[in-house]
């Protein structure tokens, strides 16, 4: 089946939720994807952080084949051998105590919000209204279900579906004073992405995260961290919060956890887990034997990659920073490890860069209109970084050559920084 046929079929049969690139992928191996015309692409997006071990990784493929021949699904009314083992591994590397498995990041976040409200009720011993308010961040993104949208601080995602879940306040990003101003005894949880992903690859400052932890401790509120995009090795440690020296009460993870199969998880402490009992929360597909077996293999492989991720991530960032000295269109480089963003000075330049890299056989995307996002597989080498940096340097140079000369007296945003 060719690209044109697939496009016509999707236009006829699918809900119009995606504006896809006009590429039909047919196979992948390692760092590369091949389209229906036989063109090869270097994947520096990893399915938006999902294919962290690349494509058709031999250990993952072997586990998939073996487990699919044994047991794919069994209801959560019964036991299978992998959920507890996976939970044991995740709690060990996170410093938390218990896990709940679901199908996606947004489901993990929904579970975290429910758990925060449920836990607050168990702590309400004075007959007054239990803590119930949630504080989230402006520019955040937590998913597309109603609770997740309610805590997502971007109007473009929220507006079509209002009114949303009540009781949510939004704090200015990294604004400690605004956090202190909005926090009070009615707040049951502070809800944060350690690094905002869809918001433009924006890490929290150590001061902001530390104050959030202290405020929560002061009143018995919970600190919930969304590491769906930045967790599970992406920053060179198991979790991004481990760079900050704090510990959350609830953590959500998903994207790379089962190497491409749908699997999310929330992790929490024994204390907070006491807010749940059988029947309060559940899932049909979450934590099935196939996904959990693959996730265990992913974590085994990840153990040997963290130093490599940090080393190559530092090398990649240095290359992007060096490029910044040559291009006035580059405003800032942000991120950690292999979660990096390059903010450009216009949406048109960013859009053109993504398209021109695609034509050169390199996959990235943009977020927040002006930010080029890089989420390559953890198995990249420095030579692959060099290839991407050279290609992007060429693209930005060509873009600059097409720009009209600046008028005398006009300054750029960069020159005012």
JOUR-V203362 format. One line per field, one symbol per residue. ss: DSSP state (a for helix, b for strand, c for the rest). phi: phi as a letter, one per 30 degrees, with the letter a starting at -180 (. if undefined). burial: b if it has 16 or more other ideal C-beta (glycine too) atoms within 10 Angstrom, else e. A space follows every 10 residues. Layout:
BEGIN
ss = ???
phi = ???
burial = ???
END
This chain:
BEGIN
ss = ccaaaaaaaa aaaccccccc ccccbbbbbb cbbbbccccb bbbccaaaac ccccbccaaa aaaaaaaacc cccccccccc ccaaaaaaaa aaaacccbbb bbccaaaaaa aaaaaaaaaa aacccccccc ccbbbbbbcc cccccaaaaa ccbcaaaaaa accccccbbb bccccaaaaa aaccccbbbb bbbcbbcccc cbbccaaaaa aaaaaaaaac cbbbbbcccc ccccccccca aaaccccccb bbbccccccc cccbbbbbca aaaccccccc ccccccccaa aaaaaaaaaa aacccaaaaa aaaaaaaaaa aaaacccccb bbbbbbccbb bbbbccaaaa aaaaaaaaac cbbcbbbccc bbbbcccccc caaaaaaaaa aaaaaaaaaa aacccccccc cccaaac
phi = .cddddeddd ddccddcbcd ddbcdbabai dbbbcdcidc bdccbhihid ddcichdedd dddedddddc acbbeddbcb dcdddddedd dddciccbbb cbcaddddde ddddddddde ddcccciddd ebdbcbceid bbkcdddddd cccbdddded bddcddjccc ceehcddddd dddadddcac cbddbdcddj hbdddedddd deddddddci dccccccdcc cijecjbebd dddcibbddb bcbafdechk ddabaccade ededdcbejd aaadcdiddd dddddddede deeccddded dddddddddd dddddcbddd cacbkbhcbb bcdcdadddd dddddddedd ibcbbbbhic cdccbdddcd cdddeedddd ddeddddddd dddddddeid cceddcd
burial = eeeeeeeeee eeeeeeeeee eeebeeebeb bbbebeeeee bbbbbbbebb bbbbbebeeb eebbeebeee eeeeeeeeeb ebbeebbebb bebbebebbb bbbbbbbbbb bbbbbbbbbb eeeeeeeeeb bbbbbbbbbb bbbebebbbb bbbbeebbee eeebeeebbb bebbebebbe ebbeebbbbb bbbbbbbbbb bbbbeeebbe bbbebbeeee bbbbbbbbbb bbbbbbbbbb bbbbebbbbb bbbbbbbbbb bbbbbbbbbe ebbebbeeee beeebbbbbb bbbbbbbbbe bbeebbebbb ebbeebbebb eebbeebbbb bbbbbbbbbb bbbbbeeebb ebbbebbbeb bbbbbbbbeb bbbbbbbbbb eeebbebbbe bbbebbeebe eeeeeeeeee eeeeeee
END
